[in-house]
Amino acid sequence: MGQYLVMTGDETPWIDTVPDDEWTGELASLREQVVDREHGRVDHIMAIHSLNPRGLAAHHALYGSAMAGTGSLRKVERELIALVVSLENHCHY
């Protein structure tokens, strides 16, 4: 079982995860969709869903929908918004 530290102020809880090199079955098929191809690993934000494959699939679908271009915002505009939000949150994603 892997774990990730979640920073929430004074408390430091850990989230149990399945290490991404141990994903089997449904998780193995999802891994191909969520793996960071540049680094060859699953980012923490996705790995925290490894104990709940349906949650992982839903998170991935939501992200894909949020980042797809629409009539109101092009994909590049959505990515710029995500970049600014990540910078403000001190998040490298």
Secondary structure, 3 states (H helix, E strand, C coil): CEEEECCECCECCEEEECCHHHCCCHHHHHHHHHEECCCCEECHHHHCCCCCHHHHHHHHHHHHHHHCCCCCCCHHHHHHHHHHHHHHCCCCC
